Amino acid sequence: MTATAATPLSIGKPGTPWGPEEVAQWRETLSRKRLYAGEVLPKIEALRERFDVHSYGHIEYGLDSYDLFAIRSRHWHDDLPCVLVTGGVHGYETSGVHGALRFVEIYAEAFAGRANLLIAPCVSPWAYERIQRWNHDALDPNRSFREGSPARESAALMALVKPYRGRFALHIDLHETTDSDESEFRPALAARDGKPFVPGGIPDGFYLVDDTANRQPAFQQAVIAQVEKVTHIAPADEQGEIIGSPVVAHGVIEYPLHDLGLCAGITGAHYTTTTEVYPDSPKATPEQCDEAQAVAVRAAIDYALAHPK
């Protein structure tokens, strides 16, 4: 008889949250599928001639070792508004990483002398390599942005940002919603937390997540309007929702960013948003997804500079 491969739903006991043993079993089901050093670092290195690049942290998981890099405006002026762009908080969300890098490569220099740009393009390299949502410890970095964070990736980014808090005009965090959310990651979440898995749906298209504590509807719509020139916007489902949240405007839902420990809530910026691209759509190519992310960043900065607080 052939043994059945382990899956998150087969790990541990139904109704019982995972402990260290189950987390270790989950980790054993994973393998490296791509290389941070081969796909991401060369693109970052290529930007050194035009931007300041520095390591803001170092993470080791057993034999795996990663330097975390940030890209900064070459001519940083303390009297200019600051902008934070983050990608790869969930390592499997490919266009978040490569969309951030595409923005720097193509569009960032247009903002020289107008804004201080700080870009962390791949917050979770271990997860990037394994195409996973969680980090090595089965923690979701994008629910871990809080003081004393147990997620090393989240803690490192918060330390990078801390000296600039209060100076950010904008933070845009680049994400994807994929078919694997429904087939792999949501079932894994249910198993890890000892809860039943409730099937849902995946929206077909791009959408944004505003902050319920700091709604900026005109800003969100300005970003949507520019992205819509690149790729399609996700419609509401029959309940008027996207992934279980009410659609408050064309392509926009809301979350309490700070309360949920989400990345987009770490800066105290006046303008914040989380992008969500759907890379599995038959109507979108990887090139479109990366460009949609880059255009969203450009549009967000344009709006923030044109409408200062």
Secondary structure, DSSP 4 states (H G I P E B T S, - for coil): -PPPPP-GGGSS-TTS---HHHHHHHHHT----S-HHHHTHHHHHTTTTTSEEEEEEEEEETTEEEEEEEEE-SS--TTSPEEEEEE-SSTT-HHHHHHHHHHHHHTGGGGTTT-EEEEE--S-HHHHHHT-SS-TTS--GGG--STT-S-HHHHHHHHHHGGGTT-EEEEEEEEE--HHIIIIIHHHHHHHHT---------SSBEEEEETTS--HHHHHHHHHHHTTTSPBPPP-TTSEETTEE--BTTEEEE-TTTTT-GGGSS--SEEEEEEE-TT-TT--HHHHHHHHHHHHHHHHHHHHHS--
